[in-house]
Amino acid sequence: MSKKTLAILTILIAIILDQIIKIYVKTNFILGEEVVVFDWFRIHFTENNGMAMGFEFGGKNGKLFLTLFRLVAVVGIIYWLITTIKQKVHNAVIIGIALIFSGAVGNIIDSVFYGVIFDDSTHKVATLFADKPYGELFYGRVVDMFYFPIWQGTLPSWFPFVGGEPYTFFQYIFNPADSYITIGVVLLFFFSKQAFPKEAKKKNQPTDFLENEKLGTR
């Protein structure tokens, strides 16, 4: 399989899976509804206007800025992916960049289109292609559902910031697109020398110069 085909398949599978899961949750769950799969893993339907993991960002204007920023970032990522495909790098690097691209696109779809194709999920299950959608173009809410409360309890009082208070690890609710970005970053970290060859080459230049001097090649 060529690197180009690998990238395209990764992107298509990732984005389609992300949207299938989000649309299923949106059209089958009421906002705030939760299904306990295991004690440490639950499907909990929530939505957010801001960044990944439910963080908010600057209200309506911040929402628009974030969406536009993501669109610009996607252009940069696809350029990065195209130039990387032309190089002889490990397939994990291609997959990593493709996953980051897929995650960004997955959440952009929510932000740009969900406000005009779904009605509200409060107290009822949403309708796809609703007659009265809940928002406007570019002001959709991102659908989140994966919740992993692996540990719940009270931390010791000496613990910084949250000591002596009830605490849940991991308390953030996220979606497939968020996980793609995380996995992609982890892959690029482990294969950083191939993902960022120019930086690695620059670091080695002084050593290469000294070795060449010793060999009398300069």
C-alpha angles and dihedrals in degrees: 000000000000121000090244091055091046091053094047093048092047092051095045095047093044097048095043092049091047093052095043091055093045095047091047092052093043093051097041106036133064114226108276094017115140136197117197109219093168130347088260098040127053139164104230117173115220137144133213137194097209143041132336120299091029100292114153124224127199103313122261095338091047089050092055092045091051093050092049090046090053090051091053091045091052090057089053092047094050090050089050090049094050093050091046092051089059091057128076099252134144115277089239089068091054091048091047094053091042090053092050089050091047092050092051092047092046093058092041089059089056093046096046104036113017093078091061101039102043133054121219122298097207111123092346144053112269124244122229112232090011123191090229109035119196099236150004137275109288091016102083122132122244114242117230128182116151113101124176110183091177094166133016126183147093118297122221115276091244092061111111119257099344102041115138093014132103109269136186125203115223097018102160122099115215143167137231092269091057091050091050090057092048093048091046092052091048091051092050090049093055092044096036095132090060095036093053105028096157093058091048091049092052091052090053097046098090091050092047090051093052092047091051091049090054090051092048094238095130 
